[in-house]
């Protein structure tokens, strides 16, 4: 596929391939993570993104900025630059303007720990041509935000959110990393690369290799056919090649019936027949928008 690429911001004129929850679990498990999936309706503290909220780092510690209901990406807008291969200060400032034009408040994380450290550890040609303090100074000079975190890392898990327009607040006294994958889709990023960079960032900050994916409610049927139900929370990936059965079916040996078949007395149909034979689309493809 041909494409036109901005020489400054790295923005392409086409969208990358969407990513599914299954793809994300596979990326994480390849790095020896444990991952579970939960539907949005069972998550009490998921909140709408606010335009005044900064596009901030995934760091779970206390922040100097109080407008924290913006999308969360590793290093703030640094992750957009890294994903696109933009290594200059000029490119970083143009990305900040792009983020602002989309309707979010751009920010970068201060210091060279966390995501910036991961970026510097990449291939020489992909590394930024500036230090973290220089990037922060340029963003601040342009009228945007530099986020400073305080305290020690004590994150217990990573929350990976695929519900468009929603996020989770950091909890200073109950820390967690928050990664809004849907937001990366808004900027046409390479999503598997983005997820792997987020995982590397968590690892660099000493976080546990434990993740919870939050998916839109409309994805429940498709995910339910692959992941083992545990109430409203969807558990670990079933053994390769097998669909997970419900606890009751495991004990009785009978094939589990769907809620509709239990009430109507009809034989349960397969997930594919329930969705008219069409393959369910991924969350990012449902939510991403083209430039």
DAVENZI-V328963 format. One record per residue. N is the residue number from 1. SS is DSSP state (H for helix, E for strand, L for the rest). PHI is phi as a letter, one per 20 degrees, with the letter a starting at -180 (none if undefined). OMEGA is omega in whole degrees, 0 to 359 (999 if undefined). Layout:
n=N ss=SS phi=PHI omega=OMEGA
n=N ss=SS phi=PHI omega=OMEGA
This chain:
n=1 ss=L phi=none omega=178
n=2 ss=L phi=f omega=179
n=3 ss=L phi=b omega=175
n=4 ss=L phi=d omega=184
n=5 ss=E phi=d omega=175
n=6 ss=L phi=f omega=180
n=7 ss=L phi=f omega=181
n=8 ss=L phi=d omega=185
n=9 ss=L phi=e omega=181
n=10 ss=L phi=m omega=182
n=11 ss=L phi=f omega=180
n=12 ss=E phi=e omega=180
n=13 ss=L phi=e omega=175
n=14 ss=L phi=b omega=180
n=15 ss=L phi=e omega=173
n=16 ss=L phi=f omega=178
n=17 ss=L phi=g omega=178
n=18 ss=L phi=f omega=179
n=19 ss=L phi=c omega=180
n=20 ss=L phi=d omega=174
n=21 ss=H phi=g omega=179
n=22 ss=H phi=f omega=177
n=23 ss=H phi=f omega=182
n=24 ss=H phi=f omega=178
n=25 ss=H phi=g omega=180
n=26 ss=H phi=f omega=178
n=27 ss=H phi=f omega=182
n=28 ss=H phi=f omega=181
n=29 ss=H phi=f omega=176
n=30 ss=L phi=f omega=177
n=31 ss=L phi=d omega=177
n=32 ss=L phi=m omega=174
n=33 ss=L phi=e omega=169
n=34 ss=E phi=d omega=183
n=35 ss=E phi=c omega=173
n=36 ss=E phi=c omega=181
n=37 ss=E phi=c omega=181
n=38 ss=E phi=c omega=179
n=39 ss=E phi=e omega=188
n=40 ss=H phi=g omega=184
n=41 ss=H phi=f omega=180
n=42 ss=H phi=e omega=181
n=43 ss=L phi=d omega=187
n=44 ss=L phi=f omega=188
n=45 ss=L phi=d omega=173
n=46 ss=E phi=f omega=188
n=47 ss=E phi=c omega=176
n=48 ss=E phi=f omega=174
n=49 ss=L phi=f omega=177
n=50 ss=L phi=d omega=181
n=51 ss=L phi=g omega=181
n=52 ss=L phi=e omega=180
n=53 ss=L phi=f omega=180
n=54 ss=E phi=f omega=168
n=55 ss=E phi=f omega=195
n=56 ss=E phi=d omega=177
n=57 ss=L phi=f omega=180
n=58 ss=L phi=f omega=183
n=59 ss=L phi=g omega=183
n=60 ss=L phi=e omega=182
n=61 ss=L phi=f omega=177
n=62 ss=E phi=f omega=184
n=63 ss=E phi=c omega=175
n=64 ss=L phi=f omega=181
n=65 ss=L phi=d omega=183
n=66 ss=L phi=e omega=181
n=67 ss=L phi=e omega=191
n=68 ss=L phi=d omega=180
n=69 ss=L phi=e omega=173
n=70 ss=L phi=d omega=178
n=71 ss=L phi=f omega=183
n=72 ss=E phi=c omega=182
n=73 ss=L phi=c omega=183
n=74 ss=L phi=g omega=178
n=75 ss=L phi=m omega=187
n=76 ss=E phi=m omega=183
n=77 ss=L phi=f omega=174
n=78 ss=H phi=g omega=183
n=79 ss=H phi=f omega=177
n=80 ss=H phi=f omega=180
n=81 ss=H phi=f omega=181
n=82 ss=H phi=f omega=183
n=83 ss=H phi=f omega=182
n=84 ss=H phi=e omega=181
n=85 ss=L phi=m omega=178
n=86 ss=L phi=e omega=188
n=87 ss=L phi=d omega=185
n=88 ss=L phi=d omega=175
n=89 ss=H phi=f omega=179
n=90 ss=H phi=g omega=179
n=91 ss=H phi=f omega=179
n=92 ss=H phi=f omega=180
n=93 ss=H phi=f omega=178
n=94 ss=H phi=f omega=176
n=95 ss=H phi=f omega=177
n=96 ss=H phi=g omega=178
n=97 ss=H phi=f omega=178
n=98 ss=H phi=f omega=179
n=99 ss=H phi=f omega=178
n=100 ss=H phi=f omega=180
n=101 ss=H phi=f omega=178
n=102 ss=H phi=f omega=177
n=103 ss=L phi=o omega=177
n=104 ss=L phi=d omega=179
n=105 ss=E phi=e omega=185
n=106 ss=E phi=f omega=173
n=107 ss=E phi=b omega=170
n=108 ss=E phi=c omega=175
n=109 ss=E phi=e omega=178
n=110 ss=L phi=f omega=176
n=111 ss=L phi=n omega=184
n=112 ss=L phi=d omega=175
n=113 ss=L phi=e omega=176
n=114 ss=L phi=l omega=187
n=115 ss=H phi=f omega=182
n=116 ss=H phi=f omega=177
n=117 ss=H phi=f omega=177
n=118 ss=H phi=f omega=179
n=119 ss=H phi=f omega=180
n=120 ss=H phi=f omega=181
n=121 ss=L phi=e omega=181
n=122 ss=L phi=f omega=179
n=123 ss=L phi=f omega=186
n=124 ss=H phi=g omega=183
n=125 ss=H phi=f omega=182
n=126 ss=H phi=e omega=184
n=127 ss=L phi=f omega=177
n=128 ss=L phi=f omega=181
n=129 ss=L phi=e omega=183
n=130 ss=L phi=b omega=176
n=131 ss=L phi=e omega=182
n=132 ss=H phi=g omega=181
n=133 ss=H phi=f omega=177
n=134 ss=H phi=f omega=176
n=135 ss=H phi=f omega=180
n=136 ss=H phi=f omega=180
n=137 ss=H phi=f omega=181
n=138 ss=H phi=f omega=180
n=139 ss=H phi=f omega=179
n=140 ss=H phi=f omega=179
n=141 ss=H phi=f omega=180
n=142 ss=L phi=f omega=176
n=143 ss=L phi=n omega=180
n=144 ss=L phi=d omega=193
n=145 ss=E phi=d omega=172
n=146 ss=E phi=d omega=183
n=147 ss=E phi=e omega=178
n=148 ss=L phi=d omega=179
n=149 ss=E phi=d omega=180
n=150 ss=E phi=c omega=180
n=151 ss=L phi=n omega=181
n=152 ss=L phi=e omega=175
n=153 ss=L phi=f omega=176
n=154 ss=L phi=b omega=181
n=155 ss=L phi=f omega=182
n=156 ss=L phi=e omega=182
n=157 ss=L phi=a omega=174
n=158 ss=E phi=d omega=175
n=159 ss=E phi=e omega=180
n=160 ss=E phi=d omega=190
n=161 ss=E phi=d omega=178
n=162 ss=L phi=d omega=182
n=163 ss=L phi=e omega=186
n=164 ss=L phi=f omega=176
n=165 ss=L phi=m omega=180
n=166 ss=E phi=c omega=177
n=167 ss=E phi=b omega=176
n=168 ss=E phi=c omega=178
n=169 ss=L phi=f omega=170
n=170 ss=L phi=f omega=177
n=171 ss=L phi=c omega=184
n=172 ss=L phi=g omega=183
n=173 ss=L phi=e omega=177
n=174 ss=L phi=b omega=194
n=175 ss=L phi=f omega=175
n=176 ss=L phi=b omega=170
n=177 ss=E phi=e omega=177
n=178 ss=E phi=c omega=181
n=179 ss=E phi=c omega=179
n=180 ss=E phi=e omega=183
n=181 ss=H phi=f omega=180
n=182 ss=H phi=g omega=181
n=183 ss=H phi=f omega=176
n=184 ss=H phi=f omega=177
n=185 ss=H phi=f omega=179
n=186 ss=H phi=f omega=183
n=187 ss=L phi=d omega=174
n=188 ss=L phi=m omega=183
n=189 ss=L phi=e omega=173
n=190 ss=L phi=f omega=191
n=191 ss=H phi=f omega=174
n=192 ss=H phi=f omega=177
n=193 ss=H phi=f omega=179
n=194 ss=H phi=f omega=181
n=195 ss=H phi=f omega=180
n=196 ss=H phi=f omega=178
n=197 ss=H phi=f omega=178
n=198 ss=H phi=f omega=179
n=199 ss=H phi=f omega=178
n=200 ss=H phi=f omega=179
n=201 ss=H phi=f omega=178
n=202 ss=H phi=g omega=180
n=203 ss=H phi=f omega=180
n=204 ss=H phi=f omega=180
n=205 ss=L phi=e omega=174
n=206 ss=L phi=m omega=181
n=207 ss=L phi=f omega=178
n=208 ss=L phi=f omega=180
n=209 ss=L phi=e omega=184
n=210 ss=E phi=c omega=184
n=211 ss=E phi=c omega=171
n=212 ss=E phi=c omega=177
n=213 ss=E phi=e omega=175
n=214 ss=E phi=d omega=183
n=215 ss=E phi=d omega=178
n=216 ss=L phi=g omega=181
n=217 ss=H phi=g omega=184
n=218 ss=H phi=f omega=178
n=219 ss=H phi=e omega=187
n=220 ss=H phi=g omega=185
n=221 ss=H phi=f omega=181
n=222 ss=H phi=f omega=180
n=223 ss=H phi=f omega=181
n=224 ss=H phi=f omega=179
n=225 ss=L phi=e omega=183
n=226 ss=L phi=d omega=184
n=227 ss=E phi=d omega=184
n=228 ss=E phi=f omega=180
n=229 ss=E phi=f omega=172
n=230 ss=E phi=c omega=187
n=231 ss=L phi=m omega=178
n=232 ss=L phi=e omega=180
n=233 ss=E phi=e omega=181
n=234 ss=E phi=d omega=191
n=235 ss=E phi=e omega=186
n=236 ss=E phi=f omega=180
n=237 ss=E phi=g omega=179
n=238 ss=L phi=f omega=177
n=239 ss=L phi=g omega=184
n=240 ss=L phi=g omega=176
n=241 ss=L phi=n omega=181
n=242 ss=L phi=c omega=173
n=243 ss=L phi=e omega=181
n=244 ss=L phi=f omega=176
n=245 ss=L phi=e omega=178
n=246 ss=L phi=f omega=180
n=247 ss=H phi=g omega=182
n=248 ss=H phi=f omega=181
n=249 ss=H phi=f omega=179
n=250 ss=H phi=f omega=182
n=251 ss=H phi=e omega=184
n=252 ss=H phi=e omega=181
n=253 ss=L phi=n omega=180
n=254 ss=L phi=e omega=178
n=255 ss=L phi=f omega=182
n=256 ss=L phi=f omega=178
n=257 ss=L phi=e omega=179
n=258 ss=L phi=f omega=179
n=259 ss=H phi=g omega=182
n=260 ss=H phi=f omega=181
n=261 ss=H phi=f omega=179
n=262 ss=H phi=f omega=182
n=263 ss=H phi=e omega=184
n=264 ss=H phi=e omega=181
n=265 ss=L phi=n omega=179
n=266 ss=L phi=e omega=178
n=267 ss=L phi=f omega=183
n=268 ss=L phi=f omega=176
n=269 ss=L phi=e omega=181
n=270 ss=L phi=f omega=179
n=271 ss=H phi=g omega=182
n=272 ss=H phi=f omega=179
n=273 ss=H phi=f omega=178
n=274 ss=H phi=f omega=182
n=275 ss=L phi=d omega=175
n=276 ss=L phi=m omega=174
n=277 ss=L phi=m omega=181
n=278 ss=L phi=e omega=178
n=279 ss=L phi=f omega=181
n=280 ss=L phi=f omega=180
n=281 ss=L phi=e omega=180
n=282 ss=L phi=f omega=180
n=283 ss=H phi=g omega=184
n=284 ss=H phi=f omega=179
n=285 ss=H phi=f omega=178
n=286 ss=H phi=f omega=190
n=287 ss=H phi=d omega=185
n=288 ss=L phi=f omega=178
n=289 ss=L phi=c omega=181
n=290 ss=L phi=e omega=175
n=291 ss=L phi=f omega=999
